[in-house]
Amino acid sequence: MIDIHCHILPNLDDGPKEISQSIDMARQAAEDGIRTIVATPHIKPPFLPPERILFSLSILNSRLAALGVPITILAGGDVNALLLPPAPGRYVLHKGPYMLLEFPHSHLPSNAREILFGLCARGLVPVITHPERNAGILRNPGRFLDLLDSNIMVQLTAGSLTGYFGRDVAECARFLLRKGVVNFLATDAHATAYRRPILSAGLAVAERVVGKLAARKLVSDNPAAVVAGERI
């Protein structure tokens, strides 16, 4: 499996503070069957230089290889939709053109369509992260569905399907799955004791909702296309 949304790099955001914690996260992910992780630290002011992400990434990959942990970490970012960096294309997932886009948890902004259009006009493919956890979308999922087209992707959090974030979030996640608008299932992991790098439990729920073949695409085929820079 491939996880395209994970806060695994140490001391860059609200993820792990020490590299030992990052290594523990990688071990936990490997035990769950994850083999590739895209490291996606939060991108908001003051903007984290991509070079710092790559430096942290290289150190972690070296340590994992030395320890025999069968995980490859790639570079990305979790970009704040309302506080876009001057050059958002510098924070694509690995080679691009996909880019994680995080709207506020409290609401879907009135200019959401304009934000998405602007990114698409730059040749990027926005991947809207965890819409099922957005209070505005929970109140009015139809408005969110109206934003979507073939140039805009959707990523659910695995823990949402298992009920980690509550019943309403789980029901919204399953609703979006049944609507056929979900492209990815990711961990959005931050630690080993909570918000863990585990995909299998969420995948099991997705399999019950949409079937094994469709569910597996969310953690294998579609993320593999992202890593390869191919269109889905």
N, C-alpha and C positions, 0 to 999 in steps of 0.2 A: 504493500500500500504506500501511497504518497500523500503526505500532509502538506498542503500549500499555505497553511496559516498557523504559525507557532512562534511564541515569544520565548525562544530558547537561548539567545545570545546573552551572556552575562553582563550585568551592570550597564545596560543601555536604556532600559525602560522599567516597567513594573513586573518584569519577568525575574529570572534568577539573578542573584547579586554576585555569586561566585561561580567560577568555571566548574567547580566540583558539582554544583547543583545542576548546571547545564549537562554535564556528563551523566548524572543520575537520570535526568529527563530523557536523554538519548537512549540509555539502557532500557528504561521503561517503555519507550516507544518501540524499540527493537523487539522486546519481548511480546509486544502486541502485534507484531507483523509489519510494522512500518519500516521501510528501507530508505526513503528519501524524505527530508524535511526542508521546506523553504522557511528560512528564518525571517520573520516579519516584525521587526520592532516598530513601535508606534512612530509615525512620522507627523510631527506637528511642531510649531515653534517652541524653542529654538531648533531648527531643523538639523537632524542628525546627518552628518556628511556621509555619503555612500562609501567613501574610503574607510571610514571608521567601521562600518558594517562589514566590509570585506576583510579588514584586518582582524576583527574579532572572529569572523568566520574561519579564516585560515588557521588561527590558533586552535580553535575548537576542533576543526577537522583533523588537524595533526594529532591532537591528544586522543581523539576517538580512534584514529588509525593505529596509534601506538598501543592502545588498550584492547584493540580487537573488537570494538563495538561496531556492528555492521550497519552503520547509518552514514549517509552522505548528507551534509548540510549545504544548501544553496542560499543565495542572497535574494532578499525581497524587502518589502516594507508594508506596513499597515497604515495607509495614508488617510489623514483626517479630511473628510469631504468639504468641511467649511473653512479649513485653514490649509489650502493646497500650497505645496512648495512652488517656488518659481518655475522649476523644471520637473514636473511630476514624473516624466519619463525616466528619470534617474532612479526611480524606486520600483521599477517593474519586477515581476517575479522571474528571477533568473534572466533569461534572454529577452523576455517580453514577447508579445505586446501587452500581456495581462498585468493588471495592477489592482491590488486590493484597495477598496474604497470603503471607509467606515463613516456612516452617517451618525449623528447624535443618537444616543439610546432613548432620548426623551421624545423625539418627534422626527417626522420626515419633512425636511425643509421645503418651503414653498418654491424655492428655485432648484429643486433636485433635478428636474428635467434639464435645466440649463447647464448645471454642473456636469451631468452625464454627457450631454451633447458636446460640450467643450472638450472633454477628454477624448471622446470618439473622434472629434475633428483633428486632434493631434496624432491620430493613428493608434491610440491606446484602446484596450478592451477593459473597461471597468468591471471588476468583480465585487459586487455589493456583499459585504460581510454581514453575517448573522442578522438578516432582516427580521427573523422571528423573535428577536429580543428587543426590537424597537417598539416603544409604547404606542407611537402613532400608527404603525403598521398593524399592531395588534387590534387597535380600535377600528381601522379601516384598511383591511388587506387589499381591497379592490383598487384603491388609489395606487398602491405599490405595483400591482400587476399591470396597471396602465402605463407604467414607466418602462416596462421591459420590451426589448426586441432582440434580434439575433446578435446585436453588437454589445449587449449588456448581459453579464453573467451573474449568477447568484450562488452564494456559499452558505450553507447551514453549519452550525456548530454541532458536533456529534453529541455533546452533553445535552443539548436542547431536546433531542429526540428521546433521551433516556429519562427526562424529567428533572435533570439537575437544576435547571433554572425555573422550575415550576410548571404547573399543569397547563396554564394558558400558553406559555411559550412552546411546550411540547405539542399542543394541539395546533398551533399556528405552523410549526415546522412540518407536521404531518399534512396539513392542508396545502402548503406550498409544494410538498413532494407530490401529492395527488394531482395538483394542477400541472405538473410536468415542467416547472420553471426552474428547478434546482439543478445546478451543474456540478457542484462540488460539496463534499462533506469533509470538514477539517476539524482539528482539535481546538484551535485558538488556545493552546495550552500555555500556562504560566509557571507551573511548578509540578512537583510529583505528588504532593499531598492533597492538592485541590487544583481545579482546572487542569487536569492531567493530560498528557499526550497519549490518549487512548482513542482509537477509532473503532475498534471492533464492536463495542457495545452499541454505539450509535448505528453502525452498519447493520447489526442484527435487527434493529427496529426498522430501519429503512427497507430491508429485505422483506419484512412482513407487510410493509405499506405498498411497495411498488414492485416487488419481486427481486430475486437474486441478481438477475442479469442487469437490470436497470440500476440497482443499488451499487453493484460492483463498479460500474462506470464512474460513480461519484468519487471513488477512492483509488481508482487505477487508471482506466483509459483516459478520462478527461484530465486528471492531474498530469498524466504522462504527456499529453499534448501541450499543456502549459510549460512543462519543463523543456520540451523540445522546441518551443516557440511556434507550434503549429495551431492552426485554427480548428476549433471544435465545430 
